[in-house]
Amino acid sequence: MTDTGFVVNRARGPFNATFFGLLGPYIDWNVRHRKRRVFADLPPTVVELGSGVGANLRYLRPGSTLVAIEPNVPMHRRLRAAAARRAVRLDLRDRVAEHTGLADRSADCVISSLVLCTVADPAAVLAEVRRILRPGGTFRFVEHVAARPGSPTRALQRLLRRPWAWTFEGCSCERDLAGLLRAAGFARVDIEPYRLHSPFITFNTQIAGIAYA
């Protein structure tokens, strides 16, 4: 348990660390075009929510600093190794995204990918992002979201929501993250909806974009 109450399941925590260690490159390949766009020209210090095993380190320049908010301790070994390979300085924080412990207006850039689906309270996370961003700072995101109501994909998301959430540490296939982002009080939010074509059908409806503090 972290000091903010996150509990790593003894089975699912290591499973997810292994799963994303093995399939992370495939997932990243599917979303690479959006990541290249929204993660372009990152500043020298970046805060990342849910850094996992380090899938986004490739978008930071060597010598950069990553402040990694990652409560799943089984991910930490792979994350440290990946940061060393990429020559990125790692400031690893065993905390949840709702309570980063960072100071007000202390960050120029916050990023996340496939994380807001798993947090306990996405609205609280977005409020925390706004709190720590300096004026003019950016929140850059690539996330998966609920499909259109009444669509076959939405029906499948609803059918699989419980086993999916149990397997992937509470991950929800049915969140309207675009609506939450627009309601979070950012000065401006640019969102691109798109669809992947992968075997993980419930995961294929996605958004990418940038929110400006």
URSUL-V762233 format. One record per helix or strand of 3 or more residues. SS is the DSSP state (a for helix, b for strand). FROM is the first residue (numbers start at 1). TO is the last residue. If there is no record, write none. Layout:
((SS;FROM;TO) (SS;FROM;TO))
//
This chain:
((a;12;38) (b;45;49) (a;57;59) (b;65;69) (a;73;85) (b;89;93) (b;107;113) (a;122;132) (b;133;144) (a;152;167) (a;177;182) (b;188;195) (a;201;203) (b;205;212))
//
